Amino acid sequence: MTEPLRPELPIAVFDSGVGGLTVLHECLVSLPHEDFLYLGDTARFPYGERSARELRDFALELADILLAHGSKLLIVACNSATAAALPALREHLAGRVGVVAVVAPESRLAAQVTRNGRVGLLATPATVASGAYDRALAAVAPDATLESVPAPDLAPLIQAGHEVDERVVELVERLCAPLRAAEVDTVILGCTHYPLVRPMLQRALGRRVEIVSSGAAIAEEVERSLADGGLARPEGRRGGYRFLCSGDPEAFRALGTRFLQLPLGEVRHVGVAPVVDGIERPVAA
């Protein structure tokens, strides 16, 4: 049974891996008095080329795990999961907990900062194919155009945690070429892994191009949601943060420290339904 919502409960966050820690970092800076519980689905990473049905099933499962641990608000820090599953997730959690997700916040911010109405998007193939950013941008800036570039290899390269090498440089240059050709003046980073190579992306795009990512926009929306629901913790306290992952906890802790830029401490393992040949199988009891 889900706990009744109380200010003392943590804010839950989930992502396909460690990329969502870039969102968590912004929330920790903006809301240092709140507690957070983060779940990284590293056992099933990457999400970028999975089907919409798989992503929807994963999102519902992860949400239920986090609510079972006690949560007062859910942040979906994965762009692929948001694009595929947000309506189903909100329906599933209606009356239980509020949901804040990526996609819409970055689109609103991009609409505010673009000067020529030409917006670029770098995202996973699943996110691009969903059309979620096309719809979100059209809702706030009907006259803007969106140049979308699918990047199937960028998130896995970043998640691997290796030193930045020529492979990453060449990939970033190749991905940014169509955005430069389209003369965009604003680029949305449609994956929470991408801020880790933001300096490289900025160099490839040029200094006049504004880069929009989800962290700060999400933190603002979380603050508003908590205030509206009467669920904010009092300021002046120092909140804590805890971590769960579906893969190897030590690997998550080592790589996650780089993404979060703070010590992670203990990471607890949680079981999720495994995927075999693209089909989700129930976990044995």
C-alpha positions in Angstrom: 0.0 0.0 0.0 1.3 3.5 -0.9 2.0 5.7 2.1 -0.1 8.9 2.4 1.7 11.9 1.1 3.6 13.8 3.7 6.3 16.6 3.5 8.7 14.3 5.3 8.8 11.8 2.4 11.5 11.9 -0.2 11.2 13.1 -3.8 11.7 10.0 -6.1 13.7 10.1 -9.3 14.2 7.4 -11.9 16.3 7.2 -15.1 17.6 4.4 -17.4 21.0 4.8 -15.8 23.2 7.5 -14.3 22.2 10.3 -16.7 19.4 11.4 -14.5 21.9 12.3 -11.8 22.5 15.5 -13.8 18.9 16.4 -13.0 19.3 15.3 -9.4 22.3 17.5 -9.0 20.3 20.6 -10.1 17.5 19.6 -7.6 20.0 19.1 -4.8 21.4 22.6 -5.5 18.0 24.3 -5.8 16.2 22.3 -3.0 19.0 21.4 -0.5 16.4 21.0 2.3 14.6 18.2 0.5 15.3 14.4 0.6 15.7 12.4 -2.6 15.5 8.7 -3.6 17.0 7.9 -7.0 16.6 4.7 -9.0 18.8 3.9 -12.0 17.7 1.0 -14.2 21.2 0.1 -15.2 20.3 -3.6 -15.8 18.2 -2.6 -18.8 20.2 0.4 -20.0 20.2 1.8 -22.7 16.5 2.8 -23.3 17.2 4.7 -26.5 16.2 2.1 -29.0 13.6 0.1 -27.1 10.0 0.0 -28.1 7.3 2.3 -26.7 5.6 -0.7 -25.0 8.8 -1.8 -23.3 9.5 1.8 -22.1 5.9 2.1 -20.8 6.2 -1.2 -18.9 9.6 -0.2 -17.4 8.3 3.2 -16.3 5.3 1.8 -14.5 7.4 -0.8 -12.8 10.0 1.7 -11.6 7.4 4.1 -10.4 5.8 1.3 -8.3 9.2 0.4 -6.8 9.8 4.0 -5.7 6.3 4.4 -4.3 6.7 1.2 -2.3 9.8 2.9 -0.7 7.7 6.0 0.2 7.7 9.1 -2.1 5.8 12.3 -2.2 6.6 13.3 -5.8 8.0 11.4 -8.8 10.5 12.9 -11.3 10.9 11.0 -14.6 14.5 12.0 -15.5 14.6 9.8 -18.6 13.6 11.4 -21.9 12.9 8.1 -23.7 10.6 7.0 -20.9 8.9 10.3 -20.7 8.3 10.4 -24.4 6.8 6.9 -24.5 5.1 6.6 -21.2 4.1 9.9 -19.5 0.3 9.7 -20.2 0.2 6.1 -19.0 2.3 6.9 -16.0 0.1 9.8 -14.9 -3.0 7.7 -15.3 -1.4 4.9 -13.3 -0.4 7.2 -10.5 -3.5 9.4 -10.5 -4.6 10.1 -6.9 -1.4 8.6 -5.5 1.5 10.9 -6.4 2.3 13.8 -8.7 4.6 13.4 -11.7 7.2 15.9 -13.0 9.0 14.9 -16.2 11.4 16.1 -18.8 10.5 17.2 -22.4 7.9 19.9 -21.6 10.2 22.0 -19.3 13.0 22.1 -21.9 10.6 22.9 -24.7 9.2 25.9 -22.8 12.7 27.1 -22.0 13.8 26.7 -25.7 10.7 28.7 -26.8 11.7 31.5 -24.4 15.3 31.8 -25.5 15.2 31.2 -29.3 15.7 34.3 -31.4 15.1 33.0 -34.9 12.5 30.2 -34.1 14.9 27.5 -35.3 15.3 24.9 -32.5 17.5 21.8 -32.6 17.1 18.6 -30.7 19.7 15.9 -29.9 18.0 12.8 -28.4 17.8 9.1 -28.5 16.1 7.4 -31.5 13.1 6.4 -29.3 12.7 10.0 -28.1 12.9 11.5 -31.7 10.6 8.9 -33.1 7.9 9.6 -30.4 7.4 13.1 -31.7 7.1 14.3 -28.0 9.4 17.3 -28.5 7.6 18.3 -31.7 4.3 18.4 -29.9 5.7 20.1 -26.8 7.4 22.8 -28.7 4.4 23.4 -31.0 2.2 23.8 -27.9 4.3 26.8 -26.7 5.8 28.1 -29.9 3.6 27.3 -32.9 5.7 29.2 -35.4 9.0 27.5 -34.3 10.6 24.7 -36.3 12.4 21.7 -34.8 15.4 20.0 -36.4 15.7 16.6 -34.6 18.9 14.5 -34.7 18.8 11.0 -33.3 21.9 10.0 -31.5 21.9 6.2 -30.8 25.5 6.0 -29.7 26.1 9.1 -27.5 24.4 8.1 -24.3 26.1 4.6 -24.2 29.5 6.2 -24.8 29.0 8.6 -21.9 27.5 5.9 -19.6 30.6 3.7 -20.2 32.5 6.3 -18.2 35.7 6.2 -20.3 38.0 9.1 -20.9 36.8 11.5 -23.5 38.6 10.5 -26.7 38.5 11.1 -30.5 35.5 8.7 -30.9 33.4 11.1 -28.7 34.8 14.2 -30.5 34.0 12.8 -33.9 30.6 11.6 -32.9 29.7 15.0 -31.5 30.9 16.8 -34.6 28.9 14.5 -36.8 25.7 15.0 -34.7 26.0 18.7 -34.7 26.6 19.1 -38.4 22.9 19.0 -39.4 22.1 21.4 -36.6 24.6 23.9 -37.9 23.3 23.5 -41.4 19.8 24.2 -40.2 21.0 27.4 -38.6 19.4 26.7 -35.3 20.1 29.2 -32.5 18.9 26.9 -29.7 19.5 23.2 -29.1 17.7 21.0 -26.6 19.7 18.2 -25.0 17.0 15.6 -25.1 18.9 13.1 -22.9 20.1 13.6 -19.4 23.4 12.0 -20.2 24.3 14.8 -22.7 25.1 17.6 -20.2 28.3 15.6 -19.3 29.7 16.6 -22.7 28.1 20.0 -22.9 31.4 21.9 -23.4 32.2 19.7 -26.4 28.7 20.2 -27.8 29.0 24.0 -27.3 32.3 24.1 -29.2 30.8 22.1 -32.1 27.7 24.2 -32.3 29.3 27.6 -31.8 29.1 30.0 -29.0 26.1 31.9 -30.3 23.9 28.8 -30.0 22.0 28.5 -26.7 22.0 25.0 -25.1 18.9 24.0 -23.1 19.0 21.0 -20.7 16.4 19.7 -18.3 18.1 20.1 -14.8 17.3 23.7 -13.9 13.9 23.6 -15.6 12.9 20.5 -13.7 14.1 21.9 -10.3 11.8 24.9 -10.8 8.8 22.7 -11.7 9.5 20.5 -8.6 9.6 23.5 -6.3 6.3 24.8 -7.7 4.6 21.4 -7.4 5.7 20.9 -3.8 4.5 24.4 -2.8 1.1 23.9 -4.6 0.6 20.6 -2.8 1.7 21.7 0.6 4.5 19.1 0.5 7.6 21.2 0.8 10.0 20.6 3.7 11.0 23.7 5.7 14.1 25.5 4.6 17.1 25.6 6.9 17.6 21.8 7.2 20.0 19.7 5.1 18.3 17.1 3.1 19.7 13.7 2.3 19.8 11.4 -0.8 19.7 7.6 -1.3 20.3 5.4 -4.3 18.9 2.3 -5.8 19.9 0.5 -9.0 18.9 -2.6 -10.9 22.4 -3.5 -12.0 25.8 -3.6 -10.2 25.7 -1.3 -7.2 29.5 -0.7 -7.1 29.6 0.1 -10.8 26.7 2.5 -10.4 28.5 4.2 -7.4 31.8 4.6 -9.2 30.3 6.1 -12.3 27.5 8.0 -10.5 30.0 10.0 -8.4 31.3 11.6 -11.7 27.7 12.5 -12.8 26.5 13.8 -9.5 29.7 15.5 -8.5 29.0 14.5 -4.9 29.7 11.3 -3.0 27.0 8.6 -3.4 27.6 6.5 -0.3 25.7 3.1 -0.3 23.8 2.0 -3.4 21.2 -0.7 -2.8 20.3 -3.2 -5.5 16.6 -3.8 -6.5 15.2 -6.5 -8.7 13.4 -5.6 -12.0 11.8 -7.8 -14.6 14.6 -9.0 -17.0 14.5 -8.6 -20.7 15.2 -11.6 -22.9 15.3 -11.2 -26.7 13.3 -8.0 -26.3 10.6 -9.6 -24.2 10.1 -8.6 -20.6 10.0 -11.7 -18.3 8.6 -11.8 -14.8 11.1 -12.0 -12.0 10.9 -15.3 -10.1 9.7 -15.0 -6.5 
